[in-house]
Amino acid sequence: MKKPIRPPMLALLVSSLLAAPSTFSGEPAMKIRLTVGSQSATATLYDNATARDFASLLPLSLTMEDYATIERVAALPRKLSTQGAPQGMAPAAGELSHYAPWGNLAIFVQGRPYSRALLPLGKVNQGLPLLAQPGPYQVRIDRMEE
């Protein structure tokens, strides 16, 4: 007979699962590079239908513009899938998201309260100050080869 998982062990198991990188169809989490001029930032896309649809558009060249001083936004070539997406999110600084009604990409340079129809795409790992610069500026977004 198996021993039941004790609460401390359960907490450790849950925290290790939450800390594990998300995957796309069993593959390692997708890393992307965001290049501005000769400098670049990196980000990891989340494992959800909206982020996978965004990845299908790569590579992309976009013009990022300031929006409400806390985010940089750009129009995407088309709206992304919202299948299984949450109704909204409260983004933290460094989060990439898709605002479904407008069909745009948003990179948050500061956190903000919950916003309806804002869908999570990923998180900047390194280089947020580069992406936080005042717009407009050109960014090229590519998949990173592992």
C-alpha positions in Angstrom: 0.0 0.0 0.0 1.3 3.5 -1.0 1.9 6.1 1.7 -0.3 9.2 1.3 1.5 12.3 0.3 2.0 14.4 3.4 1.1 18.2 3.1 4.7 19.4 3.1 5.6 16.9 0.3 2.4 17.9 -1.5 3.4 21.6 -1.3 6.9 20.8 -2.6 5.4 18.8 -5.5 2.9 21.6 -6.4 5.6 24.3 -6.2 8.0 22.3 -8.4 5.2 21.8 -11.0 4.4 25.5 -11.0 8.1 26.5 -11.3 8.7 24.1 -14.2 8.9 25.8 -17.6 5.8 25.5 -19.7 5.9 23.5 -22.9 4.5 23.5 -26.4 3.4 19.9 -27.2 5.9 18.3 -24.9 8.8 20.4 -26.2 10.8 22.9 -24.1 9.3 26.3 -23.5 9.6 28.5 -26.6 12.1 31.3 -26.2 11.9 34.4 -28.4 14.3 37.3 -29.1 13.1 40.8 -29.4 15.7 42.9 -31.3 15.8 46.7 -31.3 18.6 48.2 -33.3 21.7 46.2 -32.4 20.4 45.2 -28.9 18.1 42.4 -27.9 15.9 41.2 -25.1 14.6 37.6 -24.6 11.3 36.2 -23.5 9.6 32.9 -22.9 6.1 32.3 -24.3 3.5 30.7 -22.1 1.8 27.4 -23.1 -1.6 28.4 -24.3 -3.4 28.6 -27.6 -3.0 32.4 -27.9 0.8 32.2 -27.4 1.1 29.3 -29.8 -0.9 31.3 -32.4 1.4 34.3 -31.8 4.5 32.0 -32.3 3.0 30.9 -35.7 3.4 34.6 -36.9 7.1 34.7 -36.2 9.3 36.2 -37.4 7.6 39.6 -37.1 8.8 43.2 -37.5 6.6 45.6 -35.6 6.5 49.3 -34.6 6.1 49.6 -30.9 4.3 52.7 -29.6 3.7 54.1 -26.1 0.2 53.4 -24.6 -0.8 54.9 -21.2 3.0 55.1 -20.3 2.9 51.6 -18.8 2.9 49.5 -22.0 4.3 49.4 -25.5 1.9 48.3 -28.1 1.9 47.3 -31.8 -0.7 46.1 -34.3 -0.4 42.4 -35.2 -1.1 41.2 -38.8 -4.3 39.5 -37.4 -6.1 38.8 -34.2 -4.9 35.7 -32.3 -6.8 32.7 -31.1 -8.7 33.1 -27.9 -9.6 29.4 -27.5 -9.4 28.5 -23.8 -8.1 31.9 -22.9 -8.9 33.5 -19.5 -11.3 36.5 -19.6 -8.5 38.8 -18.7 -5.4 39.3 -16.6 -3.5 41.7 -14.2 -0.2 41.9 -16.0 3.1 42.5 -14.2 6.1 44.4 -15.6 7.7 42.4 -18.4 4.6 40.5 -19.5 3.7 40.1 -23.1 0.0 40.0 -23.8 -2.6 40.2 -26.6 -5.5 42.7 -26.3 -8.2 40.7 -28.1 -10.6 43.5 -29.1 -7.9 45.5 -30.9 -5.8 42.5 -32.0 -2.5 44.0 -30.7 0.6 43.0 -28.9 1.3 44.7 -25.6 4.6 44.6 -23.6 4.0 45.9 -20.1 6.8 48.0 -18.6 4.9 48.5 -15.4 2.2 46.3 -13.7 -1.5 47.2 -13.9 -4.7 46.1 -12.4 -6.9 43.4 -14.0 -8.0 44.2 -17.5 -10.7 42.3 -19.3 -9.8 40.8 -22.7 -6.1 41.0 -22.1 -4.6 37.6 -22.8 -1.2 36.3 -21.5 1.4 35.5 -24.1 4.7 35.3 -22.2 7.3 37.0 -20.0 10.5 39.0 -20.7 13.4 37.1 -19.2 16.1 39.7 -19.9 16.2 43.2 -21.5 13.0 44.9 -20.3 14.7 48.3 -20.1 15.4 48.1 -23.9 11.7 47.4 -24.5 10.6 50.1 -22.0 12.2 52.9 -24.1 9.8 55.5 -25.4 8.2 54.7 -28.7 7.9 54.6 -31.5 10.7 52.1 -32.3 11.1 49.1 -34.5 11.3 45.6 -33.0 12.0 42.3 -34.7 10.7 39.2 -32.9 12.2 35.8 -33.8 12.2 32.3 -32.3 15.4 31.5 -30.5 17.2 28.3 -31.5 18.0 26.2 -28.5 
